[in-house]
């Protein structure tokens, strides 16, 4: 078998696993969208749909990791190809955790509905943060598909917006509980829900850092923005 034929097969395998990753990303994006809708409408039905999707997300993570392990064992890739495979594996793990956060949101929505306090809580305050988190993940996946380091850098900067929304919501929620102690239990559900939304933004940030790792060969985790900017530029 010619080297050219082997190279073509390898490229096809890389493309295949990349496509599977993007398919998983689309599924997780849909899961988040459903979770946000469930929160906005306090819908038991939509919350249940989020939970039903969880098994598919988990299965895709296992399948992608199995394929990556097979490619590495058979092809022994080096340099950028190896970085790409390692990054897809890590990004897949982040997507699975985003799915976990979406399922957590659905679980909290059901808990709030069961408490009978759904309409009296300031849940709409979370809409801005949830929209930001969803948008960040979409941008991170688009940037990953294009290996766009400039967009990855923008996402890393924008993650701070979600953190600020979370901090502001926590302050409002504490005030709300102090004014009406009867809402403490469902309000704590909202607090955990807000944290789940914040974590979605964190995972989008992680995926963006992996884009820089693939293209630049630099691990920028836990680095300052100044250092990351110098690596990208």
Secondary structure, 3 states (H helix, E strand, C coil): CCHHHHHHHHHHHHHHHHHHHHHHHHHHHHHHHHHHHHHHHCCHHHHHHHHHHHHHHHHHHHHHHHHHHHHHHHHCCCHHHHHHHHHHHHHHHHHHHHHHHHHHHHHHHHHHHHHCCHHHCCHHHHHHHHHHHHHHHHHHHHHHHHCCHHHHHHHHHHHHHHHHHHHHHHHHHHHHHHHCHHHHHHHHHHHHHHHHHHHHHHHHHHHHHHHHHHHHCCCCCCCCHHHHHHHHC
